[in-house]
């Protein structure tokens, strides 16, 4: 296949990987603080609907993307209040947020089902080439998250909170506020990932638009060992598996479409199974306090 034949496939992989990458990076920051947020899928759905409603209302794609991110922050704030202030179970609250986001987006999005958008325009680079601003946002976010965690004092503080909140509190660090900030950042990323699906990747609104991508993003964090660089590579891998179903016929692959459609989720099961076979390595990279409630007066 010539280079011109591969370029659409590579562009498709980048596009399919972007919502996974953005959502996974947000969840990575939340988990580095010790908070397990299983509500990513619900935040993506609410972010997607909000972004589509704003963009289709004439406010523009940038406003839609911002609104989607803020919608994710709103659900993240509810999750943070329940788990960090009320000390409710992180697992139970995350699942509740996912169900809330799924139901709320399905109910509120009934009037938008038949509408479509043109999608975000590429920013021209010359020579007939251009780039998608949200795809570039995902790549830049990877670099920023890596720098934050590995090169900044704030990143060191975040990792310290995730490893031992009691010790961090004894050193005078505002553990709860740091975790709040991490969870809100994760919600913003989930909402932005959903916004990308609704106003750029699809671009349309249907019930359950995220189609399980929030759960794949959660698995991607574990697959990457809580490291941004590996998260990027993992997102590309999942994006390649996901885009295969659209190019299989063009490549002459005679495989049922239903099988190709389930490949990303089958890959998730396989990856998590392989990781579980090496618990020592997984334990070495997992934040020590992940999923554990903490209170300053405990």
Buried (B, 14 or more C-beta within 10 A) or exposed (E): EEEEEEEEBEBBBBBBBBBBBBBBBBBBBBBBBBBBBBBBBBBBBBBBBBBBBBBBEEBEBEBBBBBBBBBBBBBBBBBBBBBBEEEBBBEEBBBBBBEBBBEBBBEEBEEBEEEEBEBBEEEEEEEEEEBBBBBEBBBEBBEEBBEBBEEEEEBEBBBBBBBBBEEBBEEEBBBBEBBBBBBBBBBBBBBBBBBBBBBBBBBBBBBEBBBEBBBBBBBBBBBBBBBBBBBBBBBBBBBBBBBBBBBBEEEEEEEEEEEBEEBBBEBBEEBEEEBEEEEEEBEEEBBEBBBEBBEEEE
